[in-house]
Amino acid sequence: MTPIQRRVHANMLCGLRALGGLVNGLRAVLVCLVVACAAAMSPAAAVTPASAPAAKPSWSALPVPAAAPPVIVSDLAARGPGEAWATGYEQAADGPRPMLYRWDGTAWSRDTTFPGAGEPGSLGKVRFVGEEAWIFHSRAGQGEILRRSAAGSWSAVPLPQKLRIYQDFTAVAGAAWVVGEDDTGLKVWHYDGSGWTAQSAPDGVLYVMGIAARTPTDAWAWADTSTGTAVLRWDGTAWRDAKVSLPPNSNVHTILPERSGRVTIGGSQYTDGVARTYLMTWNGHAWRTTYPPLGDTYTEAMVRGPDGALWLPVRSDRAFQSKYARVDGPRTTFSYGPERRDAIDVKPRALARAGFSLLSFGTVEIYGSKPNLMSERLGG
């Protein structure tokens, strides 16, 4: 081979080696691309789109069979999602007639099977005692407790004497109380399951306005005294002043004792003739007072909701919708019920927790008619 031929041959070998290196590099790049694509397409490596936020529950209207207007709603209480009772009275030619509605988890229906359903009178507070529902009944001026068994039968426990005013009622397993007045003054009646006894209030108590109980040995009441509004507590032996330092110039609308031992007081404080709502919470050690932005809301219908917050109806700024407040610590938010065509006044009067939902019961006035019944539910 001549020198020229050897040079050409050497150049060809170098070119082939360079071409081989380029091919190997391209092969490596191609392998990497295939591996990357496979990883990107595999389910384990697939990127899942962000989940859409859960829909916020809203209030919905529940049909209620009509009563004889105008109607007055007294109370609403629920044992769970499948049982709730609403009470009050409607108007008849001979005066008020008791009004009772039952929620079965699907719909409201009217109950007229209880004793005295067709007689003058009214129904008040509802409480659940074991498997029974207890309802206070004023029947032709005589007070009694209606008891409905789990089987649906009714019985009545009459009070030992007729009172001029029946102010409030509460019951728990093993005890019940009725407070009111007769011509001789204040009366506090206690029922232990077998009979009634009269209980004495502390000195200076003029009038007991309301009562609530957690257990037979832990009950609370709020009263007018010679020195202003006071909170009383039953310890199983006697009623005593609970020594709660209420805000100056205030009253109490309700006391909410809970199974955990927490107690919440709701009321109004008056400053220069203007009322503002206050809440006081007992955590087992001390009272904490807050003033949520609720104006002069009446807190009697306040309940602890399934979300752990306090809920209560408030005066609505929309004539065709109800309005509710949710108070969770320092934060207060508001929600509205469904729009009601031609409504000029929508007033939820009572709230109750029914499982994971909230039920309200009250009245709605449609233009050109008298107030009748309404109900709404949050959640389901």
C-alpha positions as CSV (number, residue, x, y, z in Angstrom):
1,M,0.0,0.0,0.0
2,T,1.4,3.4,-1.0
3,P,1.8,6.2,1.5
4,I,-1.1,8.0,0.1
5,Q,-3.3,5.0,0.3
6,R,-2.3,4.4,4.0
7,R,-3.2,8.0,4.8
8,V,-6.6,7.7,3.2
9,H,-7.2,4.5,5.1
10,A,-6.3,6.0,8.4
11,N,-8.6,9.0,7.8
12,M,-11.4,6.6,7.0
13,L,-10.9,4.7,10.3
14,C,-10.9,7.9,12.3
15,G,-14.2,8.9,10.6
16,L,-15.8,5.6,11.3
17,R,-14.7,5.8,15.0
18,A,-16.2,9.3,15.3
19,L,-19.4,8.2,13.6
20,G,-19.6,5.2,16.0
21,G,-19.2,7.5,19.0
22,L,-22.0,9.8,17.7
23,V,-24.3,6.8,17.2
24,N,-23.7,5.6,20.7
25,G,-24.4,9.0,22.1
26,L,-27.7,9.2,20.1
27,R,-28.6,5.8,21.4
28,A,-28.0,6.9,25.0
29,V,-30.1,10.0,24.5
30,L,-32.9,7.9,22.9
31,V,-32.9,5.4,25.8
32,C,-33.2,8.3,28.3
33,L,-36.1,9.8,26.4
34,V,-38.0,6.5,26.3
35,V,-37.4,5.9,30.0
36,A,-38.6,9.4,30.8
37,C,-41.7,9.1,28.7
38,A,-42.6,5.7,30.3
39,A,-42.2,7.2,33.8
40,A,-44.4,10.2,32.8
41,M,-47.1,7.9,31.5
42,S,-47.1,5.4,34.4
43,P,-50.0,5.7,36.9
44,A,-47.7,6.0,39.8
45,A,-46.0,9.1,38.4
46,A,-49.1,10.6,36.9
47,V,-49.9,14.1,38.3
48,T,-53.5,14.2,39.8
49,P,-55.3,17.5,39.3
50,A,-56.2,19.4,42.5
51,S,-59.5,18.3,43.9
52,A,-62.3,20.8,43.6
53,P,-63.3,22.3,46.9
54,A,-66.3,20.7,48.6
55,A,-69.6,22.4,48.1
56,K,-70.6,24.6,51.1
57,P,-73.8,23.3,52.6
58,S,-76.8,25.7,52.3
59,W,-80.2,26.1,53.9
60,S,-83.1,24.5,52.1
61,A,-86.9,24.9,52.7
62,L,-88.9,22.1,54.2
63,P,-92.7,22.0,53.7
64,V,-94.8,22.1,56.8
65,P,-98.5,21.4,57.0
66,A,-100.4,24.6,57.6
67,A,-102.0,25.5,60.9
68,A,-104.7,28.1,61.7
69,P,-102.9,31.5,61.6
70,P,-101.6,33.4,63.3
71,V,-99.4,30.7,64.9
72,I,-96.9,30.9,67.7
73,V,-93.9,28.6,67.8
74,S,-92.6,27.6,71.3
75,D,-89.8,25.1,70.9
76,L,-88.0,22.6,68.6
77,A,-85.9,19.7,69.8
78,A,-84.3,16.7,68.0
79,R,-83.1,13.4,69.3
80,G,-81.2,12.7,66.0
81,P,-81.6,12.9,62.3
82,G,-84.8,10.9,62.3
83,E,-86.8,12.4,65.2
84,A,-87.6,16.0,66.0
85,W,-90.6,17.7,67.6
86,A,-91.9,21.3,67.2
87,T,-94.5,22.8,69.5
88,G,-96.6,25.9,69.9
89,Y,-100.2,26.9,69.4
90,E,-102.6,28.1,66.7
91,Q,-105.7,30.2,66.9
92,A,-109.3,28.8,67.2
93,A,-112.6,30.4,67.7
94,D,-112.5,29.5,71.5
95,G,-108.9,30.6,72.0
96,P,-105.4,29.0,71.4
97,R,-105.1,25.3,70.5
98,P,-102.0,23.2,71.1
99,M,-99.9,22.6,68.0
100,L,-97.5,19.6,67.6
101,Y,-95.4,18.6,64.6
102,R,-93.1,15.6,64.1
103,W,-90.0,15.3,61.9
104,D,-89.3,11.7,60.8
105,G,-86.1,12.4,58.9
106,T,-87.9,13.0,55.6
107,A,-90.9,15.2,56.2
108,W,-92.9,17.2,58.8
109,S,-96.3,15.9,59.8
110,R,-98.9,17.1,62.3
111,D,-99.6,15.0,65.4
112,T,-103.0,15.2,67.0
113,T,-103.0,12.0,69.0
114,F,-101.9,13.4,72.3
115,P,-104.3,14.0,75.2
116,G,-106.1,17.3,74.9
117,A,-105.1,17.9,71.3
118,G,-108.6,19.3,70.5
119,E,-109.0,21.4,73.7
120,P,-107.9,25.0,74.5
121,G,-104.3,25.2,75.5
122,S,-100.7,25.4,74.3
123,L,-97.5,23.3,74.2
124,G,-94.1,24.5,75.4
125,K,-90.6,23.0,75.8
126,V,-89.7,19.6,74.5
127,R,-87.1,17.4,76.2
128,F,-85.9,13.8,75.7
129,V,-85.8,11.5,78.7
130,G,-84.5,8.1,77.9
131,E,-86.6,6.7,75.1
132,E,-89.4,9.1,75.8
133,A,-90.2,12.6,74.6
134,W,-91.5,15.0,77.4
135,I,-93.5,18.1,76.4
136,F,-94.9,20.7,78.7
137,H,-98.7,21.2,78.1
138,S,-100.9,23.9,79.5
139,R,-104.4,22.4,79.3
140,A,-107.3,24.8,80.1
141,G,-104.9,26.5,82.5
142,Q,-103.7,23.3,84.2
143,G,-100.1,22.3,83.7
144,E,-99.0,18.8,82.9
145,I,-96.1,16.9,81.2
146,L,-97.0,14.9,78.2
147,R,-94.9,11.7,77.8
148,R,-94.6,9.9,74.5
149,S,-93.1,6.4,74.7
150,A,-90.9,4.8,72.0
151,A,-94.0,2.8,70.9
152,G,-95.9,6.0,70.3
153,S,-98.4,5.9,73.2
154,W,-99.1,9.0,75.3
155,S,-99.5,9.6,79.1
156,A,-99.6,12.7,81.2
157,V,-98.1,13.7,84.6
158,P,-100.2,16.6,86.0
159,L,-98.7,19.3,88.2
160,P,-99.8,19.2,91.9
161,Q,-101.4,22.6,91.6
162,K,-102.6,25.1,89.0
163,L,-100.3,28.1,88.5
164,R,-101.2,31.5,87.2
165,I,-98.0,31.6,85.0
166,Y,-96.0,28.7,83.7
167,Q,-92.7,30.3,82.9
168,D,-90.5,27.3,81.9
169,F,-89.9,23.6,82.0
170,T,-86.9,21.3,81.7
171,A,-86.2,17.5,82.2
172,V,-83.4,15.0,82.2
173,A,-83.3,11.4,83.1
174,G,-84.2,11.3,86.8
175,A,-85.5,14.8,87.2
176,A,-87.8,17.5,85.9
177,W,-88.6,21.1,86.9
178,V,-91.4,23.5,86.3
179,V,-91.1,27.2,87.3
180,G,-93.9,29.8,87.5
181,E,-96.1,31.8,89.7
182,D,-99.4,31.6,91.6
183,D,-101.2,34.2,93.6
184,T,-98.7,33.6,96.5
185,G,-95.6,34.2,94.4
186,L,-92.7,32.2,93.0
187,K,-93.1,28.4,92.5
188,V,-90.3,25.9,91.7
189,W,-91.7,22.4,91.3
190,H,-89.3,19.3,91.1
191,Y,-90.3,15.9,89.8
192,D,-88.2,12.9,90.8
193,G,-90.0,10.2,88.8
194,S,-92.5,9.4,91.5
195,G,-93.9,12.7,92.6
196,W,-93.6,16.5,92.9
197,T,-92.0,18.5,95.6
198,A,-91.7,22.3,96.1
199,Q,-88.2,23.7,96.1
200,S,-87.1,27.0,97.7
201,A,-85.2,29.7,95.9
202,P,-82.4,31.7,97.5
203,D,-83.4,34.8,99.5
204,G,-84.0,37.8,97.3
205,V,-85.2,35.9,94.3
206,L,-88.4,37.5,93.0
207,Y,-89.1,35.6,89.8
208,V,-87.4,32.7,87.9
209,M,-87.4,33.4,84.2
210,G,-85.9,30.2,82.8
211,I,-84.4,26.9,83.7
212,A,-82.1,24.3,82.1
213,A,-80.5,21.0,83.3
214,R,-77.6,18.8,82.5
215,T,-78.1,16.1,85.1
216,P,-80.4,15.6,88.1
217,T,-77.8,17.2,90.3
218,D,-76.7,20.0,87.9
219,A,-79.4,22.4,86.9
220,W,-79.2,26.2,86.1
221,A,-81.8,29.0,86.3
222,W,-81.8,32.7,85.7
223,A,-83.9,35.0,87.9
224,D,-84.9,38.5,88.8
225,T,-83.7,39.4,92.3
226,S,-83.8,42.4,94.5
227,T,-80.4,43.4,93.2
228,G,-80.9,42.6,89.5
229,T,-80.5,39.5,87.3
230,A,-78.8,36.5,88.8
231,V,-77.8,33.0,87.8
232,L,-78.8,30.1,90.1
233,R,-77.5,26.6,90.3
234,W,-79.0,23.3,91.7
235,D,-76.3,21.0,93.2
236,G,-78.7,18.1,94.1
237,T,-79.4,19.6,97.5
238,A,-80.4,23.2,97.2
239,W,-80.6,26.1,94.8
240,R,-77.8,28.6,95.3
241,D,-76.6,31.8,93.8
242,A,-73.9,30.7,91.2
243,K,-72.0,34.0,91.7
244,V,-71.7,34.6,88.0
245,S,-70.5,38.2,87.4
246,L,-72.8,39.2,84.5
247,P,-72.1,42.3,82.5
248,P,-73.5,45.5,84.2
249,N,-77.0,46.4,83.2
250,S,-77.7,43.1,81.5
251,N,-80.2,40.3,81.5
252,V,-80.2,36.6,80.6
253,H,-82.1,35.0,77.7
254,T,-80.8,31.5,77.9
255,I,-78.4,29.1,79.6
256,L,-76.9,26.2,77.5
257,P,-75.4,23.4,79.7
258,E,-73.6,20.7,77.8
259,R,-72.6,17.1,78.6
260,S,-68.9,18.1,78.5
261,G,-69.5,20.5,81.4
262,R,-69.3,23.6,79.3
263,V,-72.0,26.2,80.0
264,T,-72.9,29.1,77.8
265,I,-75.0,32.1,78.8
266,G,-76.6,34.4,76.3
267,G,-78.2,37.7,77.0
268,S,-78.3,41.5,76.4
269,Q,-76.4,44.3,77.9
270,Y,-77.8,47.8,77.9
271,T,-75.6,50.9,77.5
272,D,-77.3,54.3,77.1
273,G,-80.5,52.5,76.2
274,V,-78.9,50.5,73.4
275,A,-78.8,46.7,73.7
276,R,-76.0,44.5,72.5
277,T,-75.7,40.7,72.7
278,Y,-73.1,39.1,75.0
279,L,-72.1,35.5,75.5
280,M,-70.4,34.0,78.6
281,T,-68.8,30.6,78.5
282,W,-67.7,28.5,81.5
283,N,-64.9,26.0,80.7
284,G,-64.9,24.4,84.1
285,H,-62.5,26.9,85.6
286,A,-63.5,30.4,84.6
287,W,-66.0,32.5,82.7
288,R,-65.1,34.2,79.5
289,T,-67.3,37.1,78.1
290,T,-67.5,38.0,74.4
291,Y,-69.6,40.5,72.4
292,P,-70.1,39.0,68.9
293,P,-71.4,41.4,66.3
294,L,-75.1,40.3,66.7
295,G,-76.7,43.6,67.6
296,D,-79.6,43.1,70.0
297,T,-80.3,39.5,69.0
298,Y,-82.4,37.5,71.4
299,T,-80.4,34.3,72.1
300,E,-83.1,32.0,73.4
301,A,-82.9,29.8,70.2
302,M,-79.1,29.4,70.5
303,V,-77.8,25.8,70.0
304,R,-74.5,24.0,69.6
305,G,-74.3,22.9,66.0
306,P,-72.8,19.7,64.6
307,D,-69.7,21.6,63.6
308,G,-69.0,22.6,67.2
309,A,-70.0,26.3,66.7
310,L,-72.9,28.2,68.3
311,W,-75.8,28.9,65.9
312,L,-78.8,31.2,66.4
313,P,-81.3,33.0,64.2
314,V,-80.9,36.8,63.8
315,R,-82.9,39.6,62.5
316,S,-82.6,39.5,58.7
317,D,-81.9,42.5,56.5
318,R,-83.8,40.7,53.7
319,A,-87.6,40.5,54.1
320,F,-87.8,37.4,51.8
321,Q,-85.0,35.4,53.5
322,S,-84.2,34.2,57.0
323,K,-80.7,34.8,58.5
324,Y,-78.5,32.8,60.8
325,A,-75.4,33.5,62.7
326,R,-72.5,31.1,63.4
327,V,-70.3,32.0,66.3
328,D,-67.0,30.1,66.5
329,G,-64.8,31.6,69.1
330,P,-63.8,35.1,68.0
331,R,-65.3,34.6,64.5
332,T,-68.9,35.3,63.6
333,T,-70.3,34.5,60.1
334,F,-73.8,34.7,58.6
335,S,-75.8,32.7,56.2
336,Y,-79.3,33.1,54.6
337,G,-82.2,30.7,54.1
338,P,-83.7,30.1,50.7
339,E,-85.5,33.0,48.9
340,R,-89.3,32.9,49.5
341,R,-91.4,34.5,46.9
342,D,-93.7,37.3,48.1
343,A,-92.4,36.9,51.7
344,I,-92.4,40.0,53.8
345,D,-91.2,38.5,57.1
346,V,-89.3,35.2,57.6
347,K,-88.7,34.4,61.3
348,P,-87.0,31.2,62.5
349,R,-88.0,30.9,66.1
350,A,-86.1,27.7,67.2
351,L,-83.1,25.7,66.2
352,A,-82.1,22.1,66.9
353,R,-79.2,19.9,66.0
354,A,-80.5,16.8,64.1
355,G,-77.5,14.5,63.6
356,F,-75.1,16.2,61.2
357,S,-77.7,18.8,60.1
358,L,-79.4,21.8,61.7
359,L,-83.2,22.2,61.7
360,S,-85.1,25.5,62.2
361,F,-88.8,26.0,62.8
362,G,-90.6,29.3,62.8
363,T,-93.1,31.5,60.9
364,V,-93.2,33.1,57.5
365,E,-95.6,35.9,56.5
366,I,-96.5,36.0,52.8
367,Y,-97.8,39.3,51.4
368,G,-101.6,39.4,51.9
369,S,-101.8,36.6,54.5
370,K,-101.2,36.0,58.2
371,P,-98.0,34.3,59.5
372,N,-97.9,30.5,59.1
373,L,-95.3,27.9,59.6
374,M,-91.9,27.4,58.0
375,S,-88.9,25.1,58.4
376,E,-85.4,25.0,57.0
377,R,-82.5,22.7,57.1
378,L,-78.8,23.1,56.8
379,G,-76.9,20.0,55.6
380,G,-78.7,16.7,55.2
